[in-house]
């Protein structure tokens, strides 16, 4: 079994931020030479998170703001926006 490890260090200027690391993950996969298998992306800090989302330009940080563009189009879906 082949394995590859790469660490990415990110400095976020504020308390909370979103960084799209898709290009760095894709580059790491190319560097690895691995053609099929599993890619694990893990936040190695207790207060950090990794969100896996599609890279859809019409959405603007759906976890940060609940704007209409960030909401799913299905009203009964669990991730749809609910007004309170």
N, C-alpha and C positions, 0 to 999 in steps of 0.2 A: 504494500500500500504506500502510495506517495503522499507526502504532506508538505505544506508550505505555510510559513507564518510571517506576517508583516504587521508592524505596529504603526498606527497613525496617531500623531499627537496634535490635538486641536486646542487652541486658545480662544475662548469665547469672551468678547469684551464685557458683556453684561452678565447678570445673574442667570438669564435664560436666553438661549439662542438656538437657531436651527441651521445646520450645515448639511448641504447635500454632498455626501462623500461617494456618490455613485462613480464619478470618474476615477477616483483613487482606488476603489474596490475593483473596477474593471481593469485598471493598470496592474494591480497586484495579481489578478487572475492571469493576465497575459504573461507577466514576469514568471509566474509559477510554472508555466508550461503544462499545467493540468488541464485536460480537455473535458472531463466529466467528473461529477462527484458533488460534494456538499461544500458550500462556502459559509462559514460561520463568521458573523460580524458581531462582536461582543464589546460592550462598554465596560471597561475594567475599573470603573470608579463607582463607589456605592451610591452617589447621587446623580449619576449619568444614566441616560436612556438611549436606546436605539429604536427609532420608529421605522418600520418597513412600510413604505407607501409606493404607489406607482408614481412615476415622475410626470405628473400631469400639470402643464403650465397654467391651466385655468384655476387650479387650486392655489391658494396663497396661505401656506402654513395652517392647515385645517385644525390642528390641535391648539394653535395659539389664538385664533380668531374664528368665530362662528359666523362668517359672512355668508350670504346666500350662495356665492360661487364655491364656497368650501363645503357646502352641504351636499349630501347625496340626493339624488332626484327621487328616491323612493321614500315616501313619507312614513311608512311603518318600519323602515330599516332601523336597527339599533344604533347606527352611527349617524342617523339623520339629525338635523338641527331641531331642537324643541324650544319654543319660546316659553319663558317662565315669567 
